[in-house]
Amino acid sequence: MGISVTQLLIVLVIVIVLFGTKRLRNMGGDLGGAIRGFRSAMKGGEQDTKIEENEADILEGEVTKKQSEEDKV
């Protein structure tokens, strides 16, 4: 019991009649912009996490390096 192609076409025609092609185009553009913004925010969050991990590794390496130098003295 799936949706057939003819049922999808009927729904598409009804949506076009109700909203019009210009409004559908605008809604499609807005939806695309929202998806792009979401993806870029997700990538930015991943990059922030990587940067924080790298900074933690660098700081941890410097602390270890300084402690080993102090132990030698």
C-alpha positions as CSV (number, residue, x, y, z in Angstrom):
1,M,0.0,0.0,0.0
2,G,2.4,2.7,-1.2
3,I,1.7,6.0,-2.9
4,S,1.5,5.6,-6.7
5,V,2.9,8.0,-9.3
6,T,-0.6,9.3,-10.2
7,Q,-1.3,10.1,-6.6
8,L,1.9,12.1,-6.3
9,L,1.1,14.0,-9.5
10,I,-2.4,14.9,-8.1
11,V,-0.8,16.1,-4.9
12,L,1.8,18.2,-6.9
13,V,-0.9,19.8,-9.0
14,I,-3.0,20.7,-5.9
15,V,0.1,22.2,-4.2
16,I,0.9,24.3,-7.3
17,V,-2.7,25.5,-7.5
18,L,-2.7,26.5,-3.8
19,F,0.7,28.2,-3.6
20,G,1.6,29.1,-7.1
21,T,5.0,28.5,-8.8
22,K,6.6,31.8,-7.6
23,R,5.9,31.1,-3.9
24,L,7.1,27.5,-4.3
25,R,10.3,28.7,-5.9
26,N,10.9,31.1,-3.0
27,M,10.1,28.3,-0.4
28,G,12.5,26.0,-2.2
29,G,15.3,28.6,-2.1
30,D,14.7,29.3,1.5
31,L,14.7,25.6,2.3
32,G,18.0,25.2,0.4
33,G,19.5,28.1,2.3
34,A,18.5,26.7,5.6
35,I,20.0,23.3,4.7
36,R,23.3,25.0,3.6
37,G,23.4,27.0,6.8
38,F,22.8,23.9,8.9
39,R,25.6,22.0,7.1
40,S,28.1,24.8,7.5
41,A,27.2,25.1,11.2
42,M,27.8,21.4,11.6
43,K,31.1,21.6,9.8
44,G,32.1,24.6,12.0
45,G,31.2,22.7,15.1
46,E,33.4,19.8,14.0
47,Q,36.3,22.2,13.2
48,D,35.9,23.8,16.6
49,T,36.1,20.4,18.3
50,K,39.2,19.5,16.3
51,I,40.9,22.8,17.2
52,E,40.1,22.3,20.9
53,E,41.6,18.8,20.8
54,N,44.7,20.1,19.0
55,E,45.1,22.9,21.5
56,A,44.7,20.4,24.4
57,D,47.4,18.2,22.8
58,I,49.7,21.1,22.3
59,L,49.3,22.3,25.9
60,E,49.7,18.8,27.3
61,G,52.9,18.4,25.2
62,E,54.3,21.6,26.5
63,V,53.6,20.7,30.1
64,T,55.2,17.3,29.6
65,K,58.2,18.9,27.9
66,K,58.7,21.5,30.7
67,Q,58.4,18.8,33.4
68,S,61.0,16.6,31.7
69,E,63.3,19.6,31.3
70,E,62.9,20.5,35.0
71,D,63.6,16.9,36.0
72,K,66.9,17.0,34.1
73,V,68.0,20.1,35.9
